């Protein structure tokens, strides 16, 4: 049977099983759609609003609004100095002092400006070089006394004039001084970004003409110090007064649509998508692991099913149902304008990639467990825990390094929130491949109870990449020796051996929701029966339980059957054993005696003997058993005397009631005809009602073989006590002098004490159960904690193409325009305007801030 035919068969089986659970199937398809309705509900409650055009007024860069702010001002700064600079020389000190005076004067009016004296300002503190300046600024609480550090090139330490290429660095505190109630964790300057990672439609801080507080270039006095120092440098470099006034102004904002849904989506979209698929993926782990728990997967493997086909069939089935859910979700999202500007093809593509990666994650989790409920519980915990990885880092997303994002993106629930769309696609594909590789690798090194584990380094061996075409692991590793089935070695030629092998295990390895006919169809097709013969096979097997294979393994097939059904199965096996090899295990000696052509007896985990029933009875038997039924007045002495004339070493076995038994050794079998003839003549005189002669039973053979094994057990004596080594079965030694059970009657409790004992017993039972299932207990404790701490936020990046900065030049006035779409537009625009002014007054000079 080709791999393609096996795949079709597995897919047929999976869909057939799913069809048996119509309501569960409907809920699996509907649950993602139901959770996605929360987004649609929010969309219906929050309509986009049209905002009119906005025009902003110009302002002086050195002006800052102190209303409602706790900045203090330069005139009240402490005497230690409000500005620091490096390197300290006459040139840089003069520029710093004049810049301080400019800022202070531009923010005073009326009489304050008239009476202002620069000497009222604290003297700036100079440092030898940039290293000393940085060391001073990084001292504890240093920035509480110093507004800003002004860092010129260290090459200017001994300069007497300004160079043509001037570089200016402003050192402000890493955390802004302005209160950031809106973004308490984001009060930084965003110097690692040019634009918001997840911008909203419309401008940033539309009501603030100065550009807002994220970052606050105007309220933090960055623009004031930058422009004041630049102005002083321009004056001294050009040697001319500046008659041009520089203003700043935000670009007018065109009409736009404000959609508050996007703000809500930042909080809820990722959590809703995670919840959409939580039930489906947890249930996927449960049903996949259930096949392993019921030993169905191992049975199919014995029948020659490769592992990769097993995973592929499950993937096709689960992906098919999930695709229906995803398509419905995309239709709803587009129909109700949840993702208004996202093409439906892109949305569908990303959702399907996420589903593929998550399915692979489910398969990976399932290989670590052998119990379905434990695996499902762990999957639920992992599903929320892996999402927590994104939740815990999304608030600090800007500060997370690229390598950390890459590592976090190895978790599918986090990968969709990081990087750009192209990176997300690559990471989801990588996650899918990684998860499936781990699943198939762990399955090889930890196959569970049934299977031969490969060494952990097997991918690095030559045999793995260039295998023998007949080599395939067995289900149970042999400790020693070898065995062949139909001429094929079960270890080195397992594939061919399995083609001739049928199995009837002791426990039911049946699909709970398939009928008898469907089971026969499935396994018949798996063994290569043509489709044209399937109906005949079903009818034949249902009627006779026909056994098709040349080698059939039967593990206690009559366990749990009533006597009539057991006798019918015996007749069937007797009929069908012609032309086949049947290996049957049983605890019923009469069953072995009737069915077995050759019998092997095991005791203590070891093979004791093999042979025909007659051979074993003769070899292990103690003779023949003669049973006599006595009449009234029968004298046992006379009867014994009669039989001893034919068998002198005859031994009386039992004498209970009217039944008398003797054991006659095998060597006297030749005397039986004459003895029985005389017995028939004298039984009336001996007062014998009836008699019977039987050979040793197979049960007695088993007991004797087991006794010999017990006699051979290796033992040592310690203080007179026998210690048995290297054996799983220890013989019971009769000790009539030992009393192991107290003969005193048990005093029973009643009433309240009995109720207390019941409660204690229940708690003991629960405690023991938890101790034996530590993982389940841990999951029960950890899951509520994870669920409580998890919330969500997921931002969808968009790209804008806007003019960021500009300038208007007119006589006596320069206006530096900025868009405020970027974080640093205002400072960049002002730096370009000041540099243009320097180039106009001092050609060839350049100022970089």
N, C-alpha and C positions, 0 to 999 in steps of 0.2 A: 504494500500500500504506500503510495507516494506521500510526501510531506504535505502537499496541497490537499489531498483527500483527507488526511488526518486533521488538517486545520479546519476544513469544512465540517468535519464530524464534530470537532470540539465546539466550534461556533454554534452548530445546530443544537448541541447539548446545552450550552450556556443559555441560548435564547429560549429553549424549551423550559429550562428550569425557571427562568425569569417569568415566563408566561404563566407559570403556576401561581405566581404571587402578583396578581393584577393590581391590588391596592398598593402594595409596596412599590411596584414599578411606577404606578401613577404618582405616588408621593415623591419618589426619587427624581422624576422628571419635573414635577411641579414645585418642589421645595426651592430650587434656585430662583424660579420665577416668582414665587411668593415673597421671598426675601427682597428681591429686586423691586417689588412694588413699593417698598419704603421710599426708594429714590423717586419713584413716580409720584407718590403722595407728597413728598417735599416739593417736587416740581409744580404740582397743582396748587400748593399753598403759597409758593413764592414765585411771583411773576417778575420778569425783567422790567426794569424801569428805564425810560429814556431820559437822559440827562442833557441839559442845554449846553451850548458853548460857554466856555469860561475864559475870561481875560484877566491877566494879573498885572499889578502895578509894579513899576521898577523900584529898586531899593539900593541904598549904598552898601557895598560889601562890608564896610567897617561898622555898620549899624547893627545892633542886636537888641531885641525886645526883652527887657528884663521884667516885664509885668508877670507877676505870679511865679517868678523863678527865684531860686535860692542860690544865685551865683555870687553875690557880693559885687564889688566892682574894683577896678584897679586902684582907685584912690584910698580904699580902705584895706588893701592887702597888707599882710604882715611885712615887717621890715626885712625879713630874710630874703625878700625878692619875689616878684610875681612872674618873672620871665627868667629863663636860663638859656645860655647860648655857648657855642664853641665854634672855632677856637677863639680865645679871648685876646683881642688886640684892639687898637684904637678904631680901626675901620669897622669891625663887626660890632663893637660896643656902641659906637655912634649910631649905626643903623638900627640897632635894637632899641636904644633909648628913644630915638625919634619915632620909631614905630609904635612904642607904648604911648607916647604923647598923642600921636595921630588917632589911635583907637579911642583914647579917653576923650579927646576934644570932639570927635565926631559924634559922641554919644552924650554930649552936654549941650545945653541950650540956655539962652537968656543970660542972667547974671552969672550962672555957674561957668559958662564958657568965657565970659568976660574976665572973671577973676581967676581963671585956671592958670596954674603955674606948673610946668613940667617937673620942677624940683619936688613937688608934693608926691610924686610917684616914687615907689620903692626902687632902689637901684637894682638893675638886673644882675644876675650872678653869672660870671663867666667861668668857663672851664678850658683846660689846656687843649683837649682834643675830644673827639667823638666818644672814645672809650670811657673817659672820665665823666663826660656828660651822661652817658647811658647808665653808668654805675650810680651816679647821684640820683637820677630820675627813678631808678628801680629800688631805691631804699624804701622801707615801710613808711607809708603816709607822706612820702615826699611830694606827690602830686596834689596833696591837699593844700600845699603852700605855693606850688609852682603851676602857673596856668599852662605853660607850654614850653618845651625845649626847642630852641632854634639851632639847627645844626648846619653849619657851612662846611665846605670842603676843608679837610685838615691841611691841604696844601696852602691855605690862606693864613696859616699860623703867623707868618712874618710878612704878610702882604701889606703894601702901602697904597695899593689901588685895586680896583675890582678887575678881575680877569674877564676875557670875552665870553667864556663859557662858565656861567654861574649856576651852581646847583644848590638848591635850598631844600632842607628836610625839616618838617615840623613834627615834633614828638609829643603827641597827646596821650592821655591815659588810654589803655586798651579798652576799658569800659567807660562809656560816656557818662558824664556827670548829670545829664538831664534825666529826670525820672522817666522810666519806661514801663508804665503800667500796662500798656497794650502788649508789649513783648518783653517781659521781665528777664527772659533768658537770652534775648537777642540784642542787648544794649551794647553792641560792638560796632566797629566802623565798617564792617563787611569788606575789608580790604582784600579778602580772598575771592571776591566776586565782583563782576561788573554789572550784572543785572540780577534781579530776583530770580531764584531758581524756579519758582512757581508763580508767575505774575497773574494778576487778575485783570479783567478788561477795564479799560479806563486808566486814568493817571494815578500815580501814588500820591497819597495825601492831597487830594484835589482842593481842599479848603485852605491850604497853607501856601502862601505866596513865597515863603523862604525855602520851600522844599521838604518840610517835615523834619521828623526826628529820627528817621531810620535810614541812614545816619543823619545826625543833626549838625551839618556843617555850619549853618548860621547860628543856631542857639549855643553851640559849643565854642563860638568865637574862632573857629578855624578860618572862615573866609575873612574875618576882620584882621587877624594876625597875618594871614597869607598876603592880603592886599597891602596892608600897611608896610610890611617888610619889603615887598616888591616895589612899592612906590619909592621908598628910601633908596633902594639899590638903583632904581632907574635914575633918580635925581643925581646921585653921586657918580654913576657910571657915565651919564651923558653930560654932566656939568651944567644942566639947564633946568629951569623950573618946569613943572608939569602944569600946563594950563588946560589939560583935558581931564574932564571928570568921568570916572568909570562907574557905570551902574550895572546892576544885574536884574534880569527879568525872566520869568518863566515863559515858555512858549504858550501861546493861547491853546486851549484844549478844545478840539472839535466836539460836536455832539457825540455822545456815546451811550451805550446801554449798560446799565449797572445791573449785574445779575448776582444777587446775594446767595443764590443756590450754590454757586461755586465755593463760597465760604463754607456753607454747610457740607458740601462734598469733601472739602479738605478734612473735615472731622469724621465723616461717616462712610465715604465711598469704599475705602479699603476694608473697613470692618464689615460692611454689608456684603461685599464680594466674598469675603472669607466665610461669613455665615451662610451665604447662598449654597456653598458646596460642602459645608461641614458634614451634614448627614450623609450625603452621597459617598464621600470618600471614607468616612468611618465605616459605613456599611460595606464598602468595597473591601476593606481590610478584613472585615468579619467573614464575608462569604468566601474570600480566597483562602483564608486560614482554616475555615471550616472543612474544606476539602482535605487539607493536610491532617486536621484533627481526626476526621473520620477515616483516615488512611485511604481515601479515594485516589489521591494523587500518586501514592506509592503503588496502588493496584494498577493504575493506568501506565505507570512507568514500567512495571513488570511486563505489561502487555506490549511494550516497545514504543511508548510515547516519549519523544524528546522533551526536555525541559523548556526549550525556547518556544516550542509550539504551544505549550501550556500557557506561558505568559502572553504570547501573541494573541491567542484566542480570547483570553480574559480582557486584553486591551481592546480588541475589536468590539467585544460586547459592551463594555463599560463606556467606551468612547462614543459608540453609536447613540446610546441613551443620553449621554452628556451633551452631545452635539445638538440634539433636539432642544434641550434646555437652553443652551447658549444661543441658538438661533432665535428662540422665543424672547430671550432677554434682549438681544440686539434689536429686534423688531420693536419691543416696548420702549427701549431707550431712545430710539430714533423717532418713534411715533409721538412720544410725549416730550421731546426736546430736552432730554436729560444731557446727552452729549450732542449739542447742537451742531458744532463745527467739526466733529470727528467723522470722517467717512465711515460708512457702515462696514466696508470691507476691512478697513484697518482695525476697527473695534472687534469684528469677528475673528480676524487673524490673531490678535493678541489674546483674546479669550480662549481660543482653541489651543494656542501654545501653552497658556497657563494650565488648562485642563490636562494636556499631555504630560507636562512636568509633574503635576499633582498626582496623576495616575501612577507614574513611575515611582513617585515617593511612597504611594500606598503599597506597591509591590515590594519596595525595599523594606518597609516596616514589617510586612507580613512574614518575611523569611526568618525573622528573629524569634518568632513565636510558634508554638504548636497548639495553643488553645485559642479558639476564636474570640471568646469574650474578653480575655486578657489583651489580645491584640487590638481589639476594637477600643477598649478603654485607653490603652496606651496611645493609639492613633488620635483619639480625641484630645488627649493631653498634648501630644506633639503638634497637632494642627493649630492649637491656640498658642503654644509656646513658640513655634517658629514664626508666627505672626508677631509675637511680642518682640522678637529681634528687630523687626522694622519699627515697631512702636517706640522702643527704647532709644532708637537712634535718629528718628525722623526730626525731633526737635533740635538736635545738634547736627543735622545733616551737613551743614556748611563746613563743619569742623572735622568731619569724618574723612580720613585719607582715602585715596583711590584704592589702595590695597585692602583697606578694611571694607570698603564697599564691595570689592570683588569677592572677598570671603563671605560677607553677609549675603551676597547674591547667589551663593551656592545653595541657599534656602529659597525654594520656589516662592513661598509666601512673602519673602522680602525682595526677591529679584525684580518683581514687577514695579516696585516703587523706586528703584535706584536707576541712575544713569539716564541716558537718552534713549529714545525708542529703539534705535538700531542696537544699542548695547543690551537693552532688555531682551530683544529677540535672541541675540547670541547667548546670553546667560540662561534663558529658559531652555534653549536647545541643549546647551552644555549640561544643565541640571538634569534634563531627561536622560541623556546618555550616561551621566554619572550615577544617577539613582539606579538605572537598570543594570549597569556594570556592577555596582555594589550588591544588588539583589542576586545576580547570577553568581557572583564570586562567593558570597556568604553561603548560598545554597550548596556550593561545591565543598566548602570546608566545614559547614555545619549542616549536614543533611537531615539531622534529627535522629529519631530512634531507628529509622530504616534507611540505610544507605552507608556507603563507604566514604568517610571523609578524605578528601584530598589534602596534601600538605599545603600550608598557607602560601608557599612559594610556587605552586604548580603553574601559574602563568609564565614563569621564567624557565620552565623545563622544556626540553626538546620534544618530549612525548606529547605535551599539550598542543604544540603547534604542528607537529608531524606525527599524529597518532596512528597506531595500527588500526586498520579499517575494521577489525573485529573487536577492538578493545573498548570496554565500557564498564563502569563501576557496577558492582553487585549491590543488592539491597542491604545485605548484612555482611560485614567483612569476615572471612573465614579465619579461624585461629590457627588451623593447620590442615594439611591434607588437601584433597581435591575431590571434585565430583563432576560427572558429565551427565548431560541430558540429551538424549538422542544423538550421542557422539560428540557433543560440543561442551567444552569446559565452561562452567558457569561463571568463572572470573575473567578469563581472557577472551572468551567467545560468547559473552552474555547476549549479544544481539541475536545470534543464531539460536542460542538455547531458548530464549524467550519466545521465538517464533513457534516453538514446539511445546510451549508450556501453558497449561491452564492452572487456575488457582481457586480453591474453595477455602478461604480462611475461616478460622473459628468464629471471629466476630463479623457482624454484618458490615460489609463495605459497599453499601448500596446508596445511591443518590436518593435522599429522602422523598423527593417529589417526582421521581420517574416511575412509571408503571413497569410491570414485569416485561411486557412486550418491548417497551422502550429500552430497558436494560439489555435485552437480548439483541435488539437492533444495534445499539451503541457498540457493545463488545464484539458483535459479529462483524460489523464494518471495520472496527479497529483491528481485528484479526484478518481482514482482507476478504471477507465473504462478498461476492458480487451482489449488486443491488437487485438483480433479477431473482436471486435466491433468498432474499431477506424474509419475504412472507412465508415461504416454506420453512425457513429456519425457525421463525417465530412459532409457527404452529407446531413444529416438531419438538422444539425445546419446551414449550409450554405443556405439551402433552406428556413428554417423557423425561424432561430435564436432561436431554441428550448431552453427553460429554464429548466434545469434538476433538480435543487436543490429544496428542500421542502420549504426553506425560501430564498427569493431573495430580495436583496436591490437594488433599482433603484434610483440613484441620478440625477434628472433632465434628464432622458434618451432622451427626445425629443428636448433638447436645440440645436439650430442650424439646425434643420430639416425644410424642406419646408412643406407646408400644406398637400400635398399628402403623403409624407413619414411619417409625424406625424400621419395622419389618419390610415395608414397601420400598424404602430407600435401599435396604440391603439387597432386595431382589433386583432393583435397578442397577446397583453397582455390580452385582454378579453378572448381570446381562451385558453391561457396557464395558466390562474390563477386558473383553477379548480384543486383542490387537493394540492394547494400551498398557502403559505402566502407571499404576495408581499408587501413590504414597499416602497412607491414611494414618492419622494419629488419633488415639482414643484412650479413654480411661476404662472402657468396658471390655473386660477380658473375653466375655462371650462374643462380643462383636469382632474382636481380633481373631478369635478362634474360627468364626464362621467365614469371615471375608478374607483373611490373610493367607496367601500362598506361602509367603515367608514373613516371619515376625522378628522384629528387632526390639529388644527390651532395654530400656534406659533406666538407670537408677543412680541417684546422686549426681546427675548431670553427666553421666558417662554411659557409653554403650556397653552393655553387659554380655549380650549374646545375640546371635542372628541364626535363624534356621526355620525349617518348616515346623508347623505345630506339633507334628508327631515326633520330630527329632528333639525338640525342646522338652516335650513331656517325657520322652525316654531318657534324655540326658539328665534332666533335673528332677525327674520323678523319683519318688521313694517306693514305688511299686504300684500294685493294684489295690483298689479299695473294695472290700467285700462288705455289703450291707445286708443285715439280716433283721427280719421282723419277728419277734418272739411271740409264742403263745403262752397262755397260762401254764405254769408248771415247767417251763423250759429251764434246764440247768446249764448255765454258761460253762461250767467246767467240762461237761460232756461235749458241748459243741466245740470248745477250744481243743479238746483232746482229739476230736474227729479231724479237724483241719490240720493239726500238727503232724498227723500221719503222712500228709502230702507236702506240707511246708513246715519243717521243724522250727524255723526261725520266724514263723508268723508272729505278729504282734497285735495284741488287742488295742484298739484305738479309743473307742468310746463305748459306754454301756449306760445309756440314758433311757429310762422308761422301757418301752417295748422295742427300742432300736439298739442293735449291737453291731459294731463295725470292727473290721480287722484290716490290717495292712499286710499285703502279701508281696514279698520282694519279687522283682522282675525275673530272677533266674528260675523261678518255679512255674513259669508260664506253660511249660510242657506238661505239667501235671493237671492243668485245668480240665481237660476233657474227662479224664477218669474221676477227678475230684467232684466235678459237677454231676457226673452220672451217679456216683454213689450218694451224693447229697440229695439228689432227687429221690432215690430209693429210701433214704433214712430220715427225710425231713419230718415225717410224721412221728417217728419214734423220738426224734430230738426236739419235738414241739416247736418246729419252725413253720411260721405261716407263709413267708415269702422271702426271697433273697434277690440280690442284684450285684453285679460285678462291673466296676467302672475303672477307667484309667485315670491317672493323675490329671487334675484340671489345670488350665493355663494360669488361673489365679494362683494356684500353689506354686507353679513354676516362677511366676513373677515374685512372689514372696520369698522364695528360696534364693533367686538371683539377687534380690535386694538385700537379703541377709548376708550373702557372701560379700557383697560390696561393703556392708557395714563392718564385717569382720576384717576387711582389708584396709579400713580407714587408718591413715597414719595418726597415731596418738602418742602422747607423752603423759607421764604421771607427775603431778605436782602435789605433794602432801596427800598422796592417796587418791587424788581426783584426776580423772581422765580428761585430757584436753585434746580435742579433735582439730587437726590442721588440714588446710587445703581442701575443704569439702563444704558443700552447701547443705548436706543432709546429715544429721547426727542421729545415730540410733538411740532409741529410748531404752533406758535400762530400768528394769523392774527393781524397785526398792520398797519392799513391803513394810519396812520399819519406818519409812519416812512419811510423815503426815504433812501434806502441803496445804490442806484446807482446814480451817478451824471448824470443828464440829459444833461449836456453840451456835445456837439459833440467832439470827440477825434481829436486833431490836429495831422495828420500823418506827419512824417519826410521823407525826400527823399535824394537821392544823397549820399554824404559822411557820413552824420549823420546816415542815414539808414544802411550803410555798417558797421559803427562803432558799432551801436546797434546789428547788426548781430554777429559781432565778440565777443562783450561782452556777448551776450546771449550764444554763444557756450562755452566760457570759464566758465560762470556760470554753465552751464549744466555739463561740465566736473568736475568742482569743487564739485558740489552737488553729483555727482555720486561717486567721490573719497571719499567724507565724509561718504557716506552710505556704502562704501565697503573699510573700512580702511585696512583690511588685504591684499586685492589685491593691494592697493596703496603701502603698506609697502613692499610687495614682489617686486614690480616694482623698488623701490628705492634700496633695499638691494641686489637683484640678481646681478646687474652689479658690485657692490663692491666686492661681494664674488667671482665672476668669475675672476675679475682682480687680486685678491690677491692669487688665488689658482694656485699652480704648483704642481709638484709631485716628489716623490722619494720613491721607494720601493726596499728594498734589500732582496735577497733570501739567507738565511744562508746555508752554506755547512760545512761539518765536514772533517777535515784533520786528518790523522794519520801519524805524522812525528816524528822523533827524534828531540827533542827540544834543548838539551844541551849535551855536551860531554867533554872529556879531554884527552889529550895526554901527557904522562909523559916520559921524557928522561933526561939523565944526565945534570944537570944545566939548565933545561928548562921545563916549564909546559905551554901547550897551552890549553886555555879554549875555546871550540867551542860553537857556538850558531847558531840556525837556523834562527832567526828573524821572524819566523811565529807567535810567541807570542810577545806581547808587551814588556815583561820584560825578554826575553831570555838572553840578554847580561849581565844584572846585576845579574841574578840568576846564570849563568854559572861562572862568576867571583867570586861570594860569595862561591860557592861550591869549586872552585879551591883554594881560600885562606883558607877555612876551612880545606881542605885536607892537605895543607901545614902546618897549625898549628897542626893538629893531628899527622903529621909525626915528627915534631920537639918537640912537647910537648904532648905526649900521654895522653889521657883523657881529654884534653881541647877541647872546642868547641866555634866557633865564628859564631854568627848569625847576619845577616845584614838585 
